[in-house]
Amino acid sequence: MKNMHGILFAYSSNVRLKELTEHRTASSIPYGGRYRVIDFMLSNMVNAGITDIGVIMRENYQSLLDHLGSGRDWDLARKRGGLRLLPPFAYAGIRRDASTYRGKLEALYAVTSYIAYIRQEYVVLADGDLIVNLPLEEILERHMKAGADITCVCLDCESGQESDAYLRVGAEGRVSEVLLSGLDENTYPCIGVYLLSKSLLEGILADCAAHSFVNFTRDVLQRMQSRLNIAAYIHKGFSTRPQSVADYFKQSMNLLKPDVRNDLFSRSRPVKTKVRDEASTYYAPESRVKRSIVADGCVIKGELEDCVVFRGVTIDAGARLKNCILMQDTHIERDVDLSFAITDKEVRVTRGRALKGHESYPIAISKGSVV
């Protein structure tokens, strides 16, 4: 659907993610063996035929730049349009005294010159740290059929997911009330994906800039709810946004469930990522692997159970790992005993070490560490 333009907010820096965001933004966290979190919303847009996507950044974004590059792996390396990376220093008139934006509106103020040259009629605003597989073409069709001004993507009431906004939905899917808290059987948690026209977006930005408003939920959805036709699209599939190290661990372990994998990695809407050509993973005769996700390019000589293993990981003979997440190029040496642990990229756990966390408090080892 070439009448949509995508804008991703990739400036989130959740302090509760601790070691996972020391060297990257939340959108750039590795997930699922070979992906980064931003791959999911980026792929949603590409699968819907969106060819022009802007990614708003603010701090700690070198990892994100390395991953996205020119956008070639998502077919976004184009002479006209394609992927545009929007760092803060490229635009004048924004606060230089803060490390992050105070809200989505302030982030959009910083790229008003970019928004002015959008060619498409509709704009999809989405958080880059959201893990979900969405049918954006269907959402646009619903938006147009309902004559909505803004369509908010929500989860059903039973999801239990935390959100910055909870919507009460009346007849024909129209939002009757916007709440900042209070999830119950009559409210739907909003996941931070919004569809609206370019002209309405520009009008909202002009109005909010005049009043120094920065919060999209409070200053747009709540304040303008009575005069705008705000509709809700209820997504019934898997969706998550890791909020802490323990939450990231839990949501990664969810991938071991076939129904979650089938929903998130739909054949009709594939998730694309940066290509890293690797040989197939080698499994030694003495290795044992049970209920685990293992990417390519690994060497497995030890034992794995309920683990997520990224590309280029080496596990030596005698190592025993259970309930672990091993990011790219981790090396686990002989006779290591590891459980409920997350190793960031290029970590080395030396011979004979024993580290045991807990499901509610997994051990997280920073990038490049030697234990």
N, C-alpha and C positions, 0 to 999 in steps of 0.2 A: 504494500500500500504506500505509494510514493507521495501521498499527500500528508505524511506525518514527518515531523522532525524530532529528534531525540536530544534531551539534555539530561546528563547524569551528574549527580552531586557526589563527588569523590573526595571530599575534604574531611570526612568524619574521622575523629581521633578519640575513640572511647578509652578513657583511662583504665577502665575495668578489664580491658583486654591485655593490659600489662606487657609481658614479653612479646606477645604476638604483634604489637604495634610499635615496638621500639625503633624499627627500621622501615616502617611502611604505614600507610593509612589502612583503615579497616577494609576499604574496597580492594586492597591488594593482598589480603591474607590468603595464603594457599588453602585450597579446600578440595576434598574428594579425590586425592591422588595425583591429579595433573592440572587442576584448574586454579584460577584466582577468583575471589568472590565476585569481582566486577564482570567476569565472563558471562554470568547468568543474565543480568539485565542487558548487557551489550548484545548477547545472542538473541534475547527476546526481541530487541529492536530490529536486528538484521533479519531475523526470521519473518518479521512482519513487512519486509520490503523497505525499511527505512535505510536510506543511503547517506544521510547527513546527520552526524551525531557530535555534539559538543560535550566535553568532559571538564567540569569545573573543579579545579584543584586549589589548595591553599598552602599546605605545609607537608613536609615529609613525603614528597611524592616521587622521589627518584626511582623507587621500586616500581611504581605504577608506570612511569615513563619507559622504563626498560621493558616492561611486559607488553604495553600497548604498541610501542614503536610507531610505525606509520599506519597501523590498522590493517596491514595486508592480510593477516590471518583471519580477519573477519570480512574480507573483501571491501574494505573501506579506504584503501589507498587509491584515491581518485584525483584526477586533474581539477575537477570542480566538485566542491563539497567534500564528502567523505568524513573521516575522523578529524576533529579539531580539538587539540588539548589547550585548555584555557587556564594558564597559570595566573596568579594574582598580580604579578608585576607588569602584566601586559596591558593593564587598564588603569586609568587615572580616576581619582575621585573616591577611592575607598579608604577605609581606615588602615593605616600602616602600623598601628600600635598593638595589634592583637594577632595571635597566632592562628585564629580560626574565625569563621563567620559566625555572627550571632543567630543567623537563621537563613532559610532558603531565600527570602526576599533580598537580604543583603548580598548573598551570593549572586543573585540574578542582577542586582544593581550593577555589580562589577562587570557584567558582560552585556550591558544594554546595547553597545555598538554591534556586538555579534548578533544579538536577537533581531536588531533592525534589518539585517540582511538575510534573515531566514526566508527561504523561497516557498516553503510549504504552508498550507492553511492551518494545520493543526500541530500542536507541540505536546510531546509526552515528557513530563517531568518525573524523574525517578531517582531514588537513592541508589548509589553504586554499591552499597554493602548489603543489598537484599538478595537472598538466594531463593529464587522462584522461577517457574517456567510458565509464562503468561501468553495467552492468545491475543496479542495486541490488535490484530486485525478485527477480531470479534468484538473487542472492547470499543473500537472506533465505530463499528456498525451499530452497536447498542447506543453509543453516544449520539450519533446522528439521528437514529430512529426516535430516540426520546426527546430530541430537541434540547439537549442539556447544554448548559454553559460550561460546567466542569463535571467530569466523571472521576470519582475516587474509587480506586480498587481496594476492596476490603476482603477480610476473611469471614467465614461464618462464625456465629456466636460461640460455637463449641470449641473453637481452636484454642482459646485460652492465651493467645499471644498478646504480649504487652505492646502498647502503641502510644504515640503522641496524640492520637485522636480516635474517638469512638463515635460512631454515627448511629442515630436512630433513623430508620428508613420507613417511609410511609407508602402510600399507594404508588404503583407504577415505578417503584424503585427510587423515588425522590427522597432526598435527605430532609428530614423534618427537624433535626437537632444535631448539633456538633458539640461533643463533650471532650474535655481534656483528660478525664479519668472516669472510671465507673463501668468496667466491663461486666455485663450481665446477659441474661438470655435475650434481651431486647436491643442490645447494641452490637455493632459490628466494628472490630478493630481495623483501622485504616493502615495499609502497609507502606504508604509513602509513594504511591504511583498516581499521577494525576494527568488527565487529558483535557486540553482546552484549546481554543483557537489562538493563533498568534496575536490577532487584534485585541482579544480580551486580555491576554497576558500583558501586552504593552500598556493597556489601560489600567490594569491592576497595579503594575509597577509604578506608573506615573502617580496614581492616587496614593499609594503607600509611601512613596518617596516624599511626597508633599507633607505627609503626617509622621514621617520617621518611623514607620512600622517595619519590623524585620521578621516577624514570625508568621509563616504561611498558614498554619492551623488556626491560630488565634485571630490574626488580623485580616485574613481572607475568608477562610471557611466559616468561622464563627461570625465575624463582623458583617460579612456580606451575604450570609445564608438567606436572609429574608428577601433580598432583591435579586438573587441569582438562582437559576434552576440547577441545583447541585444534585447529581445522580450518583448512585452507588452500583458498582459491579462487584458481585460476590464471587470470589475465587474459592473453589472448594478443594483445591489441591494442596500440596506441601508448600510451605513457605516458612522461612526463618531469617532472622537477622541476629547473629551472635552478639550477646551483650556482655559476656565475661569469658574468662578462660574456661571455666567449668561449662558454660553454655556452649561454647565452641566445641568442646570435647563431646558433649551430649549430642549436638547436631551432626557432628562428623560420624559418631557411632550409629546414628539413625540411618546412614547410608548403607549399613550392613543389612537393612531390612529390604527385601525385594520390592515391596509395594512403594516405598519411598524412592528407591532408585528408578523404578519404572515411571513414576510420576514426574520426577525431576529431569530425567534424561529421556524425554520422549523422542521417538524416531521421527515423528513429523515436525518436531521443533528441536533440532540438535543443538547442544551447547558447544560452542567453538572456543578454542583457546590458542595460545601461542604454540606453534609447532616446534618440537625439539626432537629431531630424528635420533632415535635410539635403537639399539638391537633389542631383541626380545629378552625378557627376564630369564635368567638362568636359575633353575632349581636343582641343587645338588641332590644326589641320591639319598643322603641322610637328612635332608630338610623335611619339615612337616609344616603344612600351612592349612589352617582351618578357619572358615568363615572370615576371610580377610579380602580387602581390596588391594591389589598390588599393581602398580603402574609398570611401564616398560623400562628397560635399561637397568634393572636391579640384579643383584647377585644374592641369592637366598641359600644359605647353608645351615641356618639354625631353625628354630621353631617359632611359628607365628600363630596366634589365636586371637580372633576379634581385633584385627589391626587394620589401619589404613596406611599404606606405604606409597610414598611419592616416587618420582622418577630418579634413577641413579643411586638408590640406597643399597648399601652393602651390609649384610648381616652374616657374620662369621659363624663357623661351626661351634656348637655348644651354647650359643646364645638362646635365651628363652624370653619371648616377649608376649605379653597378653594385655589386651585393651590399650594399645599404644597408637599414636599418630606420629609417623616418621616423615618429616618433610625432605625435600630434595637434597640429594648428596649426603645424607646422614650415613655415618659409618658406626656400626655396632660391632665391637670386637668380641673375641672368643669368651664364652662362659659368662656373659653379661645376663643378669636377671632383671627385667624391666617390666613394670606393670603400671597402668594408669598414668602414662607419661606422654608428653608432647615434645618432640625435638624439632627445633626450627632448622632452617637450611644449614648445611655444612657443619653439623654437630658431630663430634666424635666421643663416643662413650668407650673408655678404655677397658682393657681385659679384666674380667672378674668383678666389675662393679655391680652392685645391687641397689636399685632405686624403685621404691614402691609408693605411689600416690594413692588417691582414693577417687571414686567416681565424682564425689562432690568437691574434691580439691585435687585435681590432677597436677602432677609436676610439669612445669613448663621450662624448657632449657633454651636459653637465648641463642640466636643465630651465631654460628662460628665458635661456640663454646667447646672446650675439651673437659670432659668430666672424668 
